[in-house]
């Protein structure tokens, strides 16, 4: 390969690529490689550019023996850790056998693996506590409390509560899995949001009454029709309104309001906007970006006491994404929170 041909050939590669000559100097690097490893690579010794021992060993082995090699390059782009699969291949150059080094970005795969590991760890943690409690109570009931009616009644009540907690977790996990599987399929059913909200508020009024919370529903007379899946939208509004009731505080009210916007910037067109506003303690700004993450809780102990699984807002996010809508959360400590659902209006034809 003539020197004049090196750079045009390397530029044809979409991945970061550099060519190392038999004298261990870099003969050329394409633009992605220079963006990744820095400018001025040509003419430098490859050790000064690559630095990581595993990559250096792979290049040296390929130069000496001509055998291809693979390894991994770990780095950081300033915002996150990055991972690249590195392939070293022997190629002819004008001065003798050289090495073509290519870098394939696998950061997204590593992140997906980490997410799966975190998910399994979180599920295991959530199930471990109720399972440990159940095992302990069963052992006690078969032993010291075998003939104690009062203890039996109390323990069975706790066991029922812990079993219900596990059932809620499994139910929400199945719901999340189902919603994620449908996320790319846009629903086509016609849904009247006003009727949907009235149904949800009616179902939750007994819960609100028990907690001394008033639910105020404010709706226009018409115009709240969207394309959607009614059962999933009921799930969204049930979750948001129930959260507002649970965290709003006794003696306060929750306002549920809906209106039509002819040009909502977030969906680039007409939309139905539903807001759920509470008068609770509010949420610190540091938590808001993470509220829709699976198993993320602002107050873990309080959430578990109220029967929360940490999956509700993750399910809400995926359902809204399926409807091509947006979820906006605003809050201020001591002044309550507002959850705003923006759904594109019904399209015809």
ZIZIMO-V905145 format. One record per pair of residues at least 12 apart in sequence whose C-alpha atoms are under 10 Angstrom apart, sorted by the first residue. I is the first residue (numbers start at 1). J is the second residue. Records with the same first field share a line. If there is no record, write none. Layout:
I->J / J
//
This chain:
1->91 / 92 / 93 / 94 / 95 / 96
2->92 / 93 / 94 / 95
3->27 / 28 / 93 / 94 / 95
5->28
6->18 / 19 / 27 / 28 / 29 / 30 / 93
7->19 / 27 / 28 / 29 / 30 / 31 / 42
8->28 / 29 / 30
9->28 / 29 / 30
10->28 / 29 / 30 / 31 / 32 / 33 / 100
11->28 / 29 / 30 / 31 / 32 / 33
12->30 / 31
13->30 / 31 / 32 / 102
14->30 / 31 / 32 / 33 / 102 / 104
15->30 / 31 / 32 / 33 / 102 / 103 / 104 / 105
16->29 / 30 / 31 / 32 / 33 / 34 / 35 / 36 / 37 / 86 / 101 / 102 / 103 / 104 / 105
17->29 / 30 / 31 / 32 / 33 / 34 / 36 / 86 / 87 / 88 / 100 / 101 / 102 / 103 / 104
18->30 / 31 / 32 / 33 / 34 / 41 / 42 / 46 / 88 / 99 / 100 / 101 / 102 / 103
19->42 / 46 / 88 / 89 / 90 / 91 / 93 / 98 / 99 / 100 / 101 / 102
20->42 / 43 / 44 / 45 / 46 / 59 / 63 / 88 / 90 / 91 / 93 / 97 / 98 / 99 / 100 / 101
21->43 / 45 / 46 / 63 / 90 / 91 / 92 / 93 / 94 / 95 / 96 / 97 / 98 / 99 / 100
22->63 / 64 / 92 / 93 / 94 / 95 / 96 / 97 / 98 / 99
23->45 / 46 / 63 / 95 / 96 / 97 / 98
24->43 / 44 / 45 / 46 / 47 / 59 / 60 / 63 / 98 / 99
25->41 / 42 / 43 / 44 / 45 / 46 / 47 / 48 / 98
26->40 / 41 / 42 / 43 / 44 / 45 / 46 / 47 / 49 / 98 / 99 / 100
27->41 / 42 / 43 / 44 / 45 / 46 / 93 / 98 / 99 / 100
28->40 / 41 / 42 / 43 / 44 / 100
29->41 / 42 / 100 / 101 / 102
30->42
32->103
33->101 / 102 / 103
36->75 / 77 / 103
37->49 / 50
46->59 / 60
47->59 / 60
50->73
51->73
52->72 / 73 / 74 / 75
53->73
54->70 / 71 / 72 / 73 / 86
55->69 / 70 / 71 / 72 / 73 / 74 / 86 / 87 / 88 / 101
56->71
57->69 / 71
58->70 / 71 / 72 / 86 / 87 / 88 / 89 / 99 / 101
59->71 / 86 / 87 / 88 / 89 / 90 / 98 / 99 / 100 / 101
60->88 / 99
61->88 / 99
62->88 / 89 / 90 / 91 / 97 / 98 / 99 / 100
63->88 / 89 / 90 / 91 / 97 / 98 / 99
64->90 / 97 / 98
65->90 / 97
66->88 / 89 / 90 / 91 / 97 / 98 / 99
67->88 / 89 / 90 / 99
68->87 / 88 / 89 / 90 / 91 / 99 / 100 / 101
69->86 / 87 / 88 / 89 / 90 / 101
70->85 / 86 / 87 / 88 / 89 / 101 / 102
71->84 / 85 / 86 / 87 / 88 / 103
72->84 / 85 / 86 / 87 / 103 / 104 / 105 / 106
73->85 / 86 / 103 / 104 / 105 / 106
74->107
75->107
80->107
81->107 / 110 / 111
82->105 / 106 / 107 / 108 / 110 / 111
83->103 / 104 / 105 / 106 / 107 / 108 / 109 / 110 / 111
84->102 / 103 / 104 / 105 / 106 / 107 / 110
85->102 / 103 / 104 / 105 / 106 / 107
86->101 / 102 / 103 / 104 / 105
87->99 / 100 / 101 / 102 / 103 / 104
88->100 / 101 / 102 / 103
89->101 / 102
118->294 / 295
119->294 / 295
122->294 / 295 / 296 / 310
123->169 / 170 / 173 / 294 / 295 / 309
126->165 / 166 / 169 / 295 / 304 / 309 / 310
127->162 / 163 / 165 / 166 / 167 / 169 / 170
128->166
129->162 / 166
130->158 / 159 / 161 / 162 / 163 / 164 / 165 / 166
131->159 / 162 / 163 / 166
132->162
133->155 / 158 / 159 / 162 / 163
134->155 / 156 / 158 / 159 / 160 / 161 / 162 / 163
135->159
136->155 / 159
137->151 / 152 / 155 / 156 / 158 / 159
138->152 / 155 / 156 / 159
140->152 / 155
141->155 / 156
161->307
162->307
164->307
165->304 / 305 / 307 / 308 / 309
166->309
168->307 / 308 / 309
169->307 / 308 / 309 / 310 / 311
170->309
171->309
172->309 / 310 / 311 / 312 / 314 / 315
173->294 / 309 / 311 / 312 / 315
175->232 / 311 / 312 / 315
176->294 / 311 / 312 / 314 / 315 / 316 / 318 / 319
177->315 / 318
178->315
179->232 / 314 / 315 / 316 / 317 / 318 / 319 / 320 / 321 / 322
180->314 / 315 / 317 / 318 / 319 / 321 / 322
181->318 / 322
182->318 / 319 / 322
183->318 / 319 / 320 / 321 / 322 / 323 / 324
184->318 / 321 / 322 / 323 / 324
185->322 / 323
186->227 / 228 / 229 / 321 / 322 / 323 / 324
187->226 / 227 / 228 / 229 / 230 / 322 / 323 / 324
188->226 / 227 / 228 / 229 / 323 / 346 / 347
189->226 / 227 / 228 / 229 / 230 / 346
190->225 / 226 / 227 / 228 / 229 / 230 / 345 / 346 / 347
191->224 / 225 / 226 / 227 / 228 / 229 / 230 / 231 / 233 / 345 / 346
192->222 / 223 / 224 / 225 / 226 / 227 / 228 / 230 / 346
193->219 / 222 / 223 / 224 / 225 / 226 / 227 / 228 / 230 / 233 / 234 / 237 / 258 / 259 / 272 / 273 / 274 / 343
194->217 / 218 / 219 / 220 / 221 / 222 / 223 / 224 / 225 / 257 / 258 / 259 / 274
195->219 / 224 / 225
196->230 / 231 / 233 / 234 / 235 / 237 / 238
197->217 / 218 / 219 / 233 / 234 / 237 / 238 / 241 / 256 / 257 / 258 / 274
198->217 / 218 / 219 / 256
199->234 / 237 / 238
200->233 / 234 / 235 / 236 / 237 / 238 / 239 / 241 / 242
201->215 / 216 / 217 / 237 / 238 / 241 / 242 / 256
202->215
203->238
204->238 / 241 / 242 / 245
205->242 / 245
207->242 / 245 / 246
208->241 / 242 / 244 / 245 / 246 / 248 / 250 / 253 / 254
209->245 / 250 / 251
210->250
211->245 / 246 / 247 / 248 / 249 / 250 / 251 / 252
212->245 / 248 / 249 / 250 / 251 / 252 / 253
213->244 / 245 / 246 / 247 / 248 / 249 / 250 / 251 / 252 / 253 / 254 / 278
214->245 / 248 / 250 / 251 / 252 / 253 / 254 / 255
215->241 / 244 / 245 / 252 / 253 / 254 / 255 / 256 / 276 / 277 / 278
216->253 / 254 / 255 / 256 / 257 / 276 / 277
217->254 / 255 / 256 / 257 / 258 / 276
218->255 / 256 / 257 / 258 / 259 / 274 / 275
219->256 / 257 / 258 / 259 / 260 / 274
220->257 / 258 / 259 / 260
221->259
222->259 / 260
223->259 / 260 / 261 / 271 / 272 / 345 / 346
224->258 / 259 / 260 / 271 / 272 / 273 / 274 / 343 / 345 / 346
225->260 / 271 / 272 / 343 / 344 / 345 / 346 / 347
226->271 / 272 / 323 / 343 / 344 / 345 / 346 / 347
227->323 / 324 / 343 / 344 / 345 / 346 / 347 / 348
228->319 / 320 / 322 / 323 / 324 / 343 / 344 / 345 / 346
229->319 / 322 / 323
232->315 / 316 / 319 / 320 / 322 / 323
233->316 / 319 / 320 / 323
235->312 / 315 / 316 / 319
236->312 / 313 / 315 / 316 / 317 / 318 / 319 / 320 / 341
237->256 / 274 / 275 / 276 / 316 / 341
238->312 / 316
239->312 / 313 / 315 / 316
240->256 / 275 / 276 / 277 / 312 / 313 / 316 / 338 / 339 / 340 / 341
241->254 / 255 / 256 / 275 / 276 / 277 / 278 / 339
242->254
243->276 / 278 / 303 / 306 / 308 / 312 / 313
244->256 / 276 / 277 / 278 / 279 / 280 / 336 / 337 / 338 / 339
245->277 / 278 / 279 / 280
246->278 / 280 / 303 / 306
247->278 / 279 / 280 / 281 / 282 / 302 / 303 / 306 / 336 / 337
248->277 / 278 / 279 / 280 / 281 / 282 / 336 / 337
249->278 / 279 / 280 / 281 / 336
250->279 / 280
251->279
252->278 / 279 / 280
253->277 / 278 / 279 / 280
254->276 / 277 / 278 / 279 / 280 / 336 / 337 / 338
255->275 / 276 / 277 / 278 / 279 / 338
256->274 / 275 / 276 / 277 / 278 / 338 / 339 / 340
257->273 / 274 / 275 / 276 / 277 / 340
258->272 / 273 / 274 / 275 / 276 / 340 / 341 / 342
259->271 / 272 / 273 / 274 / 275 / 342
260->272 / 273 / 274 / 342 / 343 / 344 / 345
261->273 / 342 / 343 / 344 / 345
262->344 / 345
263->344
264->342 / 343 / 344
266->325 / 326 / 327 / 328 / 342 / 343 / 344
267->324 / 325 / 326 / 342 / 343 / 344 / 345
268->344
269->343 / 344 / 345
270->342 / 343 / 344 / 345 / 346 / 347
271->325 / 341 / 342 / 343 / 344 / 345 / 346
272->325 / 341 / 342 / 343 / 344 / 345 / 346
273->325 / 326 / 327 / 340 / 341 / 342 / 343 / 344 / 345
274->327 / 339 / 340 / 341 / 342 / 343
275->327 / 328 / 329 / 338 / 339 / 340 / 341 / 342
276->329 / 337 / 338 / 339 / 340 / 341
277->330 / 331 / 336 / 337 / 338 / 339 / 340
278->331 / 335 / 336 / 337 / 338 / 339
279->334 / 335 / 336 / 337 / 338
280->331 / 332 / 333 / 334 / 335 / 336 / 337
281->331 / 332 / 333 / 334 / 335 / 336 / 337
282->330 / 331 / 332 / 333 / 334 / 335 / 336 / 337 / 338
283->298 / 329 / 330 / 331 / 332 / 333 / 334 / 335 / 336 / 337
284->298 / 330 / 331 / 332 / 333 / 334
285->329 / 330 / 331 / 332 / 333
286->298
288->328 / 329 / 330 / 331
289->329
290->313 / 314
291->310 / 311 / 312 / 313 / 314 / 317 / 329
292->310 / 311 / 312 / 313 / 314 / 315 / 316 / 317 / 318 / 327
293->310 / 311 / 312 / 313 / 314 / 315 / 317
294->309 / 310 / 311 / 312 / 313 / 314 / 315
295->308 / 309 / 310 / 311 / 312 / 313 / 314
296->309 / 310 / 311 / 312 / 313 / 314
297->309 / 310 / 311
298->310
313->327
316->341
317->341
320->341 / 342 / 343
321->343
323->342 / 343 / 344
324->342 / 343 / 344
325->341 / 342 / 343 / 344 / 345
326->340 / 341 / 342 / 343 / 344
327->339 / 340 / 341 / 342 / 343
328->340 / 341 / 342
329->341
//
